[in-house]
């Protein structure tokens, strides 16, 4: 079985490789092809993988390259894990918004829309090459903003594109642990968009345990999302929100904390990654692995640091940083689709009437049953009021942005940014679009 990773020079590839090569891995990948447009990063990651391989029970054979057609041809599964515009693009996404007094975040708000504007053309081309060269392959999308990007590629590949994210799975693990239940004994209702969703029930043996979790300070203390947003607010909405809803519920506080920091998340990652890749060039395999492990730990424990008080910004609990992440979700999905153990997962899929009030083609994030026959979204309870309203606003902004990029329409891009609930002025929306167009080559290329 061949697995191709588009964006194979990414920082998390060693985690994926180790999981695939583990003796207990539920799926056998014989060939792992890493595609990237930066060969020097492929070389660094390859050095780490070669050092890890002797310690693994059945490591896949690794190949690397920069040719997209060669990467796609013959693949059974394709992971899309690109960052179009690189880390400099992310910094511009964040800083441009902050300069105008708007939340600056990679996937939420105008930064996410700018990211999408330059990403849509690239993932469209990827989907077209998969359609032509590997029509039977499953394309699993991690590329952010994941919901919008998945929706783009589904226009070409339909149900063979599935978007994944590890944040709802992490929330589920924490809630299930709080309920004192085994994961295979729970039934749940989760609904939303990528980076915008809520766990609304968690039943064990037919009894909803979520109200009891919400009522217990001890239970909520073990749930990172509850600590981020406050127990009172969690109890007020009667649900456990995805951690990214912090940016919607506490926009003013999040923006102030990011602006008061010495650097944005993107700037922190650039400083860290530049140092790692520079130092790794002259280092041996073992030393490179040690540097990678240290850098990864710093990334994990400082994740969403702006959501915490200054004294606690690097103080996530160890149980918040669980082994798994994207690679665990992706391998579970691949296993089920390949005929292994069926799984219930939270995935980004087409709406098709599941959430009334959203278009059928809209990509939403809901529980799905996955088996060899494909992905089967579960029906969710009715979504209404403020939750539906927020989903509708964000989805409208996403779809306007998608159309703007596909049709190279600057007016639609402005309208999409103005439609987002985190942008409070049409005039500021125009300033944001003009600034993104000026500062980010990938955005400028779409409209020039």
Number of C-alpha atoms within 10 A of each C-alpha: 13 20 24 26 25 26 23 29 25 19 15 16 21 22 18 16 21 21 20 25 24 16 13 11 17 16 20 18 21 15 16 23 22 24 27 23 16 14 15 13 18 22 15 21 26 21 19 22 20 15 14 18 17 11 12 15 14 18 24 21 14 17 14 20 17 17 11 16 14 14 25 27 17 18 24 19 22 22 22 26 22 23 18 21 17 11 18 13 24 28 24 23 28 27 23 23 25 19 12 14 15 25 28 29 24 22 21 23 25 31 29 22 26 30 26 27 29 25 26 26 19 15 21 19 14 20 22 15 16 25 16 13 17 20 19 15 21 22 28 22 26 23 24 23 24 25 28 29 25 31 26 26 24 23 13 17 22 15 15 18 26 26 30 26 24 19 19 28 20 21 22 23 18 20 26 24 15 21 20 12 16 11 15 10 11 19 18 18 17 24 29 23 24 26 22 24 24 24 21 19 19 21 17 19 10 10 11 17 21 22 14 11 21 22 15 12 11 11 18 21 14 17 23 20 24 24 15 18 20 13 18 12 13 19 15 9 13 17 20 27 24 26 23 19 18 18 23 16 12 13 15 14 15 21 20 15 17 21 19 11 11 9 14 22 23 21 18 15 18 17 13 15 17 12 13 17 18 11 13 20 15 10 15 12 20 13 14 22 21 12 17 21 14 12 17 16 12 14 17 16 17 18 16 18 20 23 22 18 12 12 7 12 15 18 14 17 12 9 11 17 14 11 10 16 17 18 21 17 17 20 20 22 26 22 20 22 19 18 14 16 15 18 17 20 22 26 28 29 29 25 19 15 13 20 22 13 13 19 16 14 15 24 28 30 27 28 24 19 17 25 20 14 11 18 22 13 22 16 15 15 13 10 16 13 7 10 15 17 13 18 22 17 16 20 23 20 25 28 17 20 28 26 17 22 23 15 13 18 15 19 12 19 27 23 19 26 31 22 23 23 15 19 19 13 14 14 11 18 24 18 16 25 26 16 18 24 21 12 15 20 13 21 24 17 12 20 16 8
